[in-house]
Amino acid sequence: MDFKKGVKIDEYLNQATEEQKQILTYHQEKIILSSEAVDYIKSVNKPINLVVFSENYCPDCVVTLPFITKICELNSNLDYYIFKREGNENLLNEMVGEARIPTILFLNGDFNPLSFYIEFPERLKSKFIGLNEDEKKNIINDFRNGRYYSIIEKEIIEHIKSACAN
């Protein structure tokens, strides 16, 4: 797959309904990166590519995707490419073992995969352990309403740091 054929946020939003655009815009406006994250991102001195598999209808994607666009706006060494999951399920299964969204592949400058983020931050997934379905749904609803922005930011930054170390 030619990862450079992915789209940017404007083209991605062209395929969204007005309601989907409003929800994503809401999160874009609400998310403020921490000063530590901004300082680190501005210091990245090697190319890192983020390939995002997403769908406009997915509430987990609309919470996560604005982090990618905001981060990549801060440093030209960081770039992103958005693809639909639909039609790429086999590729996702081959690369990461499942076809959940959002999936973010962190790749080096030569587009070799280094790490990945699937659906929710690992710190959030660890909160699910031992919970019943209603308790999990409550956490997921909080995630979708922006309560866990800091966890999303930390995990994406950790992936970028790991990619820079390779």
N, C-alpha and C positions, 0 to 999 in steps of 0.2 A: 504494500500500500504506500502510496506517495503521501506522506503526512503533510507536505506543503500544500496539498489541495484542500485543506480544511478552510473554513470560513472564519471571518472575524465577527465581532458581536453585532455590528449593524446588519450584515447579511443574515446572520442567525435570527435576529429579531424580525426581519422581513417575513419570515415564515410563521411568526407568532400571531395569535389573536390579540386584540386590544387588551383584554383582561390579562393575558400572559405577559404582555409588555409592561403593563402597569405594575404587576407583582414584581417583575425583575427590576424595574426602575425603582420601585420602593426600596428594595434591598440595596441597589447600587447607591442610592442616596443615604441610606441609613448606616452603611458600613464605613467605618473610619479605621484605617489601619493604625496600629500602635506606632509610636515614634521609634521603638526598637526595630519593628518590622521594616519601616520605611528606611531607616539607616542601613539595615542589613541589605535590603534589596538594592539600594543605590550603590552598595559596595561590590556587588557581584560583578566579577571581571571576566567571566567566561560564558560562552553561549549555552543557554539551557532552553530547551523547547518543551512546552506543555501541550500535550495533545489531549483534548477534552472530548469525551463522548457524552452527549447530552440530548435531551428532548425538551422542547418548550413547555410541554404539559407537566413535566415532573417537578413537584414542589421541592425536592432535594436539590435538583439542578439549579433552580432559580435562587436558592440561598447560597450555593457554592460558587457559581459562575462569576458573580461580581468580584469575588476575591481575585480570581485569575486575571480579569481585565484590569483591575486597579493595580495589581502587582506588576503586570507587564508594562503598564503605562509609565512606570517609574524608572525603567532601565531598558535600554535597547538591546542588551544582551539576553533579555528574557522575551520570548515570543510564544504565542499560543495559536492553536489551530483547533477549530471546533468541527466535530463530525456528529451526525445523528447516530444513535445506537441502531436504529432500524436499518437493516442491510449490513451491519457490521458485527452482528452477534457472534458469528464464527470466529472472526478475528479477535474479539474480546475474550472469547472462551480459550482460544489458543494462547493469547498473551498473558492473561491474568487468571484464567480458570473460571470466570463467570462473566455474564453480560449484564451487569447492574449499572445503573446510572445515578449520579455522574461517576464516570471513571476518568481519572486524570493520569496520563502517562507522563512521567518526567524523563526526558531524553537529553542526551548530550548534544553538542553541536553537530555531530554526524548522524543524529537521529537514532542512536542506539539507546534502548530502554535501560533506565537505571533504577527506577522505583515507580510505584503507583499508589493511588488513592482510590478506594472504591466505596461509593455510596455515602458513607458517613465517616467522620474521623474515628480513628481507633479508640481514642479516649471516650468518645460517645458510645461506641460499641461495647466497651468494657462496662459501662453503666447498665447495660441490658442484662448482664449476668445475674441469674437468680430472680429476675422479675417476671411477673405474669404478663399476659398480653396487654391488659389495660394499662399497666404501669409503663410498659415499653411504648405504647401508643402516646401516652402523656409526654414522655421524653421526646419522641419523634415530633409531636405537635409543637413542643417548645423549640426544637431545632428549626422547624419550618417557620416559626415566628421570630427567629433571630436571637433567641436566648443564648445560643452557643457560638456566636460569632468568634469569640476569642479562641475557642478550641479549633475552629476551622482554620483561622489565621495561623495558629501555632503549628498545626500539622502540615499545612502547605509550606510554611517557611522551613520546617524540618526536612521536608522532601527536597526543597531547593538546596539547602545546606548539604545534604547527603549527595545530591547530584554534583554540586561544586567540588566535593571532596574526591570524587571519582575521576 
